Amino acid sequence: MPGYVEMVEELTTRFSLLEPQIVGEQNQKDFITLFGAILCMRTLF
């Protein structure tokens, strides 16, 4: 499992803040999964 820094980097590169919406159902699912994993990592440490 990747570390916290790697997950945040992936989140910021795949889902830019310049684009306000995440287009596509699979992209939305990927965002939710990745963001949830980041939240879990923050809770653990």
C-alpha positions, 0 to 999 in steps of 0.5 A: 500500500502506498504511503500518505505522501504518494496518495496525496500526490496521486490525488492532486495529479489525477484530480486537479483543483482547476477542474471543479467537477470529476467527470465520469462514474469510474473517475468519481469512484476512484476519487472516493476510494483514494480520498477515503484511503487518505482519510484512513491514513490521517486517522491512523497517524 
